[in-house]
Amino acid sequence: MFTSLQEEYEIAYPVYVGNDENILQNFVTDTTIVIKEADQKWVTKGRDVNCLSSNPEDCMVWCLVEIKAEEIYVEGYLKNTKATDEFILEYYYFDELNKKGAYIEWREVVCADKVTSRLLKEVRTALGIKLTSFSHIMDKKTKAKLIEYQRENGLPIGHLDLETLAHLGIEL
């Protein structure tokens, strides 16, 4: 028999239940309590169809997704419990803490609007590709040669990134 043990967390907050005007004016407010901070996470959206790498991991397309904060609205929140004993503790229960700490490795890549004919000419020349025509589009031959160069030099594979450009001696 299997059982699922799910942790449950709680947050307690003081709510004023009296009617003393001094306490109401100086120590009571309506507020929002953040249970989980807003966050972002990377999710895969499939494979880049133009990627020529034989390793599928090199060709994954990742998108940054926004995660909204989880909040509760509290009316009559007592800011200082030493000011009065006319309050109750209310509880909010939830089952998941905001999990952080995933390992992410960032790579600066050249955005599509920065890939110019001049840049590709420099890349092709540095890779030893004979120049016959100039284009701002990364053709299959250039992409294959780029991946080969990246593998041989222990660089991130599959994209025209700043580390590869620096290794080729090209400034953006």
N, C-alpha and C positions, 0 to 999 in steps of 0.2 A: 504494500500500500504506500502510495506517495502522498505527501502532504506539502502544500505550498506555505512557506512561512514568509509572509510579507510584512516588512517593517511598517509601522505607522508613526508619524510624527505629529506633534501638536505645537501650536503656538497659543499662548495665553496672553490676554490683554485686558487691562482694567477698564471697566465702563462705570461711569458715575451714575448713581441711582437716587441721589439726594436732590434738593431744590435750593440750596444756599446760593444766592446770587453772586457772592464774592468768589466762591469756588467755581461756579459756572463761567464767570468772566475771566478768571485768571488761570484756571487749570484744566478746563474742559474744552475739547475741540472735536471737530469731525476730521477724520484723517483716513489716509489710505495706507495699509500695511502691505509691503511687498513680500509675498511668500517665495516666489522664485524670480530672480532677475531676468530681464530680457537677455537673450543669447542669440548666437548664430551657430549653425552647424553646416558642414559640407556634406552634400549628398551626390551620389553618382547619377548621371543622367544618360548613361549609355557610352558607347564607343565613338570616337572621332572617326568618321568614315574616310577621311583623307590621311589618316595615320598609316605609315608604311612599316612600322615596327612589327616584328613577329611576336613580340611580347604584348599580350592584351592589356597588361597593367600600365604600359607606357601610353596607351591610347584612350584612357578613360577621360570623360568630360565630367568635371565636377562643378556644381553650382552652390553658391553660398545662400542658405535659406535663413530668413529671420524668424526667431521664435519670440513671441510676445511674452511680456512679463505676466506673472500670475499675481493678482492683487485682490485684497478684500477691502471693502469700504466699511469703516467703523464710525458709527454715530455715538457721541458722548464719551470719546476716549479721554481718560484721565491721565494727564501728563505727569503728575506727581502724586504718588500714592501716600506720601507723608503728609499731604495737605488735609486729608480727611480719611475716615474709615467707612464712608458711605459709598462703597463701590462693590461690584461683583467682578469676578474673573470670568470672561467668556473665552471659549476655546474654539479654535479652528483646527480641524484634523486634515492631514494630507498624507499621501503615501510615497512621495518621491522627493528627494532632495535635488537641488540643482547640481548636476554632476559636471565637474570640470576636470581638466587634467589630461585630455586626450593629446596624443603627440601629433603635431602637425608640422610638416616641413614646408616652408614657403620658398617658392622659386619665382624670381622676377622674370617674366617673359615679355617679349616684344609684342605689343598689341597690334592688331591687324592694321590700324590706321597709321602705324609707324613703319610698316614694312614697305619701303619705297624701292623703286628701281635701283637707285644708288646703293642702298643697303644690300639688296640681293646681289648686285654686281660685286660688291666687296666680299660678301660671303662666298660667292662662286669662285672668285679669284683666290681667296684664302684656302678654299677646299681643293684647288687645282682643277677646277672644271673649265674647259675651254669655252670662252665666251663667243657665242654666235649671234645671239640676240638678247635684248634686255627686256625684262618684264618685272612687274611688281608682284607677280604670282609665284609662289613656291611650287615649282614643277616636281614631278616624281623623281627625276634624276638628282636634283639638288637635295630633295628631302632624304633620299636614300644615302647620298654621300654625307649629308649632315649627321644622320643616325650612325653611320659607320665611324665617322670622326669622333662622335660623342662616346661611343662604346670603347674605341681604342684609347681614349684619354680619360676614362672614368668620369665622364660628365653626365648630368641628367639627360635622359634620352627622349627624343620625340618632338621637342619644341625648340624654337629659336629663342633661347633664354639669354639673359645678360652674362651669366657665367661662361657660356659657350662663346659669346661674342668677345668677351675679354680674353679668353684662351686663344681665340683666333687673331687677337690684336686689333679688333674693330671697336671703335667708339661709336656709341649711338648718338 
